[in-house]
Amino acid sequence: MTDEVQPLRTLGGPMARRQLHFVWILDVSGSMRADGKIQALNVAISEALPSLRAAAQSNMSADVMVRAVTFSTGAKWHCADPVPVGEFRWQPVEAEGFTDMGAALSLVAEGLRVPPMPERGLSPVLVLVSDGQPTDDFADGLRQLLDTTWGSRAIRLAIAIGRDADLSVLQTFIGHESGQRPVLANDPEAIIAAIRWASTAVAPTFRESGSSLAVAGDDDLFYAPDDSRPL
C-alpha cells in the first residue's frame, strides 16, 4: 500500500490538476512596529499555514502555490518563487520605512504575467494586509495589476490592521462590485483570526466558476470599523 496521491479519474482518464497561486501582500512599514503588530503578523501567518495545507489537501484537483511580497520603502519579494503549500515555511519579517503599496501591486503584476504564470489554472488569491495609507501611487500599481489576465481574475481580499488603515483604499483593491469588505483587526488576537480566515476563506472547495474562483466561506466574517468583533 502506498500513501502517494493518485490523480482523480474521470470517464476520459485522469483529471488534470491546476495551479492556484496564493500571494500575501504585506505591509512592513515602520508603523507596524507599534502595538506588537509585526510580531502578531509573523505568528498569524505561521499559525494559518496548517489550515491552508489541510484545505488544499482536501481537493486533489488543485496544486496550491504560495509566495509573499512585502512593502515599506519600496517593495520586494519575500518569497519570490511559488512554493507548494506543503513545503512553504514562513520566514519572519521586520518593520521599517514607508508604505509603498503601489510598488507592491506593481511587483505582483509582474509576477502574474504569462509567463511566468501558466496559461491555465485556478484564479489566484491575493491577500493585502496594511495598517496605513499608501505613500506612493497606489492607483497606478492597481492599474498594472488589473491589466494582467491573472490580476483581473484574482480573488482579492484585504485585512486592515488597526484604526489608521485606509479602508477606502483596501476596498478599492478588493473591488466595490465583489460583495466583500476589508477585515479590520485591532489587536494581535484579531490579527491572527483575520489571517487564519483569509488563508481558508477561499480554500475549502477551490471550485471554479467560469474563469474565476468561487469564494467559499463565511461571507459575514468581517470586522466592524468601530470594533474588532465580527458583525
N, C-alpha and C positions, 0 to 999 in steps of 0.2 A: 504494500500500500504506500502511496506517496502523497505528500501534502501539497504538491505542485498544483496550482490553479489551472484548470483546463479551460480553454476558450468556450464561450457559450455556443451552442449549436442550434441552428435553425434547419428548416427543410432544405435550404440551399447550401448548408455547410456551416462552418464556424462563423460566429458573429464577430465582425471587426471591432476591435477596441479603438476608442478615440481618446485623444488627449484633452484634458481640461486643465487650463493654466490658472492657478490661484496666486495672485500677486498682492502682497502687502505694500502699501504706500504710506510710509511712516514719518511723521513729524518728529525730528530730534533736535529742534531748535532749543535755544537756551532756556526758554520759559518752561520746558518740560522737566527741568531740574527741580522746580518748585513742588512742594507737597507730595513728594515721592512718586510723581507721575511716570518718570522714565523707568524707575525700578518696577513699578506696577506693570508697565507695558512689557518689559522683558519677562516678568513672571507670567503674565497673561498669555503671551504667545507660546511660551514653553508648555504651559498647562493646557492650552487649547489643542495642541498637536495630536494627542491621543484620540480626542473626539473626531478630529478631521480624518485621521487614519482609519478609525473604525467605520466612519461613514463611507469612506472611499472603498473599503474592503467589502462593504455590503452590496456594491454594484460592480459587477465584473465587466461591464461594457465600457468603463471609463478608466483611463490612466491619469491620475491627478498629479500634476507637476507644480511645485511650489518655488517661489522666489520672492525677493523683497527689495524695495527701493527705500532709501532714507533721504530726507531733505532737511537742510538747515541753511547754511550759506552755500547755495548750490545744491546739487543732488547727485547721488551715486547709487550704483547697485550694491546693496549689502550682500545679497546672494545673487550673482549675475546669471548663473546658468540654471535653467529649470531642473529641479531635483525631484525625483519621485517622492511622494509624501512619506512613504515608508522609510526612506533614507534621510529625510530632511532633519537637520539638527539646528536649533536656534543658537546663534552667537549673540550675546548681549550687545546692545548699542549704548552709546553715551550721548549726552545732550550738550549742544553749544550752537551759537550762531543765530542767524535769522530764520525766516520761514519761506523759503523759495519753493512754494508749492507748484508754480507754473513750470519750473525747471524739472520737477519730479514727473509731472504729467508728460512733458516732452520726452523725457528719458523712457518712460513706459511706452509711449507711442513708438519709439524706435524699436523697442523690444517686441512689439506686437505686429510688426510688419512681416509680410510673407516674401522671401524668407526673412528671419529665421523661423518664424511660426509656420506650422504646416498649413496647407490649403484647406484641409478638412479637420474638423474636431468639434468639441463642445464649446459653447461660448465661455470666454474667460470670466473669472470672478476677480474684480478689483476692489480692494478694501482700503479706503483712505482714512487715516487717523490723524487728527490735528487738534491742537489746543489754542490756536491763534488765528490771525488773519494773514493772508499771503503778503509777502514783501516784494514780490515780483509780478510778472504779467501772467496771472492765473488764467485769464480768458484765452490768451494765445496758446498756453500749454494744453488747455482743454480742447481747443480747436484742433490742434495737431493730433491729439488722441482720438477725437471723434472722426477725423479724416481717414483713419486707418479702418480697414474692414473689421478687424477683430475688436478694435476700440469701440466702434459704433455698436457692435453686437454684444459687448460685455455686460454682465450683471455688475452694476456699480453700487457699492454700499459705503457708508461713511459713519465714523464714530467721532463725536465731538467730546474732547476731554476738557472738563471744566467750563466755567461760565464765560470765559473770554473767547471761546471758539466762535468762528464766524459761521453761523448756521445757514445763512443765505448762500454763502459760497459752497458749503458742503451739499446743500440741496441742489444747487446748480450742477455740481459734479454728478450727483445721483440721477438728475433729470426730473423735472417737475411732473412729467407725464407718467412716471414709473409707479406711482402709488406708494413708494417708500419714503421714509423720512430719516434724517440722521438720528442715530442713537446718541444720547447725552449721558456721559458718565462723569460724576462729580467727585468721586473718591476712589481710592485704589481697589476696593471691593467691586465697585460698579465697573471699573475699567476691565477687571478680569472677567466679569459677567458679560460685558459687551463684546470683548474679543472672542470669548467662547461662543457667543451667539453668532457672530459674523463668520466664524470658522465652520459652522454647521448649518446655517440658515438655508443655504442652497445645496448642501451636500447630501441630505438623506436619500434623494432619489436620482439626482443627476439626470433628470429626464429632459429630453429635448422637446421644444415646441416650435416647429418650423426651424428657423435658423438661430433661435435663441434658447437659452436655458430657462426653464420654468423655475421660479423661486419656490422652494419648499420650506415650510417652517411656520412659525407663529407670526402672522402679519401684524399683530398687535404689540409685539415686543419692541417698543420704542420708549425712550425716556423723555419725560416731560421737561420743557425748558426751565421750569422753576423747581425742579425736584429730580432726584436721581432714581425715583421709583418708576416702574412700568406704568403706563397709562391704563 
